[in-house]
Amino acid sequence: MKRMHTFVAYVEDLPGVLNRVSSLFRRRGFNIASLTVGRTDREGISRMTIMLEADDDTARRVEANLYKLVNTLLVQDLTHEAAVTRDLMLVKVRADSASRAQVMQLCEVFRARVVDVGTATLMIEATGTADKLEGFLEVLAPFGIVEMVRTGGIAMTRGSESALEKLVESPQVAKLAAG
C-alpha cells in the first residue's frame, strides 16, 4: 500500500550533492513529492527532507540507495516516528476594501499572517501541515488566488534526542571537521 514517506538525509554541504540525490530518484523512477534542503547548525553538513509516495518495500530501497551516495552521512525514515512536519506557503489573494476584513479574519483562524498589503491584494504567510495549508487554500479560493508558492515539507523527530549529535561523533564526520 502506498503512503507518504518522509526521509531526512544528512549530507556533506558540497556542490553537486543535490544533483546526485535528485539523479538517484530520476534513475530509479521514484517521484519526489517534496524536497527541501538547508544548512544545519553544524559546519559542512546540510539536511534534506525528502517526501515521496511509496510502499514500504520501495521506501526501504530508497533509503538503501541514499546511503550508497558518497556524500550521504545519515538517513532517517521518519514515516513511523513521532515527528513534527511543516510546510511554508506564501499566497497572494485578491482582497479589495470590501473583502479585506474577511480575508484577514480567515488568516486569524488559520494562524497565518499578512506580510504585504497591496491596493487589491494581500500576501499571506502560512505554516502548518500540508492538510492545513490545503484547507486554507480552499477557503481563500473564492476570493481569487493570484499567486502561490510552497516550500515543501520539513520534519523533525519529537523528543530530546538528535540524530545529528550522534552523527557528529562518528569518524566520518570527524574527518569532515578536520578538513
C-alpha positions in Angstrom: 0.0 0.0 0.0 1.4 3.4 -1.0 1.6 6.2 1.6 3.6 9.3 2.0 7.1 8.6 3.4 9.4 11.2 4.9 13.1 10.9 4.8 15.7 13.1 6.3 19.2 12.8 4.8 22.2 14.5 6.3 24.7 15.1 3.6 28.0 16.9 3.1 27.4 20.5 2.2 29.2 20.4 -1.2 28.4 21.5 -4.7 26.7 18.7 -6.7 25.2 16.7 -3.8 21.6 17.8 -4.5 22.1 16.9 -8.2 23.3 13.4 -7.1 20.3 12.9 -4.9 17.8 14.0 -7.5 19.5 12.0 -10.2 19.2 8.9 -8.0 15.5 9.4 -7.8 15.2 10.0 -11.6 17.3 6.9 -12.5 15.2 4.7 -10.2 11.9 6.2 -11.4 10.9 7.5 -7.9 8.7 10.6 -8.0 9.7 13.2 -5.3 6.6 14.8 -3.8 8.6 17.4 -1.9 12.3 18.2 -1.4 13.8 20.8 0.9 17.4 21.4 1.6 19.1 23.7 4.1 22.1 24.0 6.3 22.3 22.6 9.8 23.9 24.1 12.9 27.0 22.0 12.0 29.5 23.4 9.6 29.8 21.4 6.4 26.5 19.4 6.9 23.2 20.0 5.1 19.9 18.4 5.8 17.5 17.3 3.1 13.8 16.5 3.8 12.5 14.2 1.0 8.9 13.2 0.8 7.6 10.6 -1.7 4.6 8.4 -2.1 5.7 4.8 -2.0 5.0 1.4 -0.5 7.2 0.1 2.4 9.4 -2.0 0.1 10.1 0.9 -2.2 10.8 3.1 0.8 13.4 0.7 2.1 15.1 0.7 -1.4 15.1 4.5 -1.4 16.8 4.6 2.0 19.4 2.0 0.9 20.1 3.9 -2.3 20.6 7.2 -0.5 23.2 5.5 1.7 25.1 4.4 -1.5 25.7 8.1 -2.4 29.2 9.0 -1.3 28.2 12.3 0.3 25.4 10.9 2.4 26.2 10.8 6.2 22.9 9.6 7.7 19.4 8.8 6.5 16.3 8.7 8.7 12.9 7.4 7.7 10.5 9.5 9.8 7.4 7.9 8.4 6.7 5.8 11.5 8.4 8.1 14.0 6.8 10.7 16.3 7.7 13.8 14.2 6.6 17.4 13.5 6.2 18.2 9.9 5.5 21.7 8.5 5.3 23.5 5.1 5.6 27.2 4.5 3.3 28.9 2.0 3.1 32.4 0.6 -0.2 33.2 -1.1 -1.3 36.4 -2.8 -5.1 36.7 -2.8 -7.4 39.3 -4.2 -8.8 41.5 -1.4 -10.4 44.8 -2.2 -11.7 47.1 0.5 -15.0 45.1 0.7 -13.4 41.7 1.2 -10.1 42.6 3.0 -11.6 42.2 6.5 -13.0 38.7 5.7 -9.6 37.5 4.3 -7.8 38.9 7.4 -10.3 37.1 9.7 -9.6 33.8 7.8 -5.9 34.5 8.4 -6.5 34.6 12.2 -8.5 31.3 12.1 -5.6 29.6 10.3 -2.9 31.4 12.3 -1.5 32.9 9.2 -0.1 36.5 8.9 -0.4 39.2 6.3 3.1 40.1 5.1 2.3 42.5 2.3 -0.7 44.7 1.6 -1.4 46.0 -2.0 -4.3 48.0 -3.2 -6.2 45.0 -4.5 -4.3 42.1 -2.9 -2.9 40.7 0.4 0.2 38.5 0.6 -0.2 35.9 3.3 2.4 33.7 5.0 1.1 30.4 6.5 2.8 27.5 8.1 1.4 24.1 9.1 0.8 20.6 7.9 0.1 20.0 4.2 -3.6 19.3 5.1 -3.9 22.6 6.9 -2.5 24.6 4.0 -4.7 22.8 1.6 -7.7 23.7 3.7 -6.6 27.3 3.9 -6.3 27.5 0.1 -9.8 26.1 -0.3 -11.3 28.9 1.8 -9.2 31.5 0.0 -10.1 30.3 -3.5 -13.4 32.1 -3.7 -11.6 35.4 -3.2 -9.2 34.7 -6.1 -5.7 33.3 -5.7 -3.3 35.5 -7.7 -0.1 33.6 -6.9 1.0 30.8 -4.6 4.3 29.1 -3.6 5.1 26.4 -1.1 8.3 25.2 0.3 7.5 21.5 0.7 7.8 19.8 4.0 10.4 19.9 6.7 10.3 17.4 9.5 12.0 16.8 12.9 11.5 14.0 15.3 10.0 14.8 18.7 11.9 14.4 21.9 15.3 15.4 23.2 17.5 13.2 21.0 19.2 14.5 17.9 20.4 12.3 15.1 22.9 15.0 14.2 24.5 14.8 17.6 25.1 11.0 17.2 26.3 11.7 13.6 28.8 14.4 14.8 30.5 11.8 17.0 31.1 9.4 14.1 34.5 9.1 12.5 33.1 10.1 9.1 32.0 13.5 10.4 35.2 14.0 12.4 37.1 13.6 9.1 34.9 16.4 7.6 35.5 18.7 10.6 39.3 18.2 10.2 39.1 19.3 6.6 
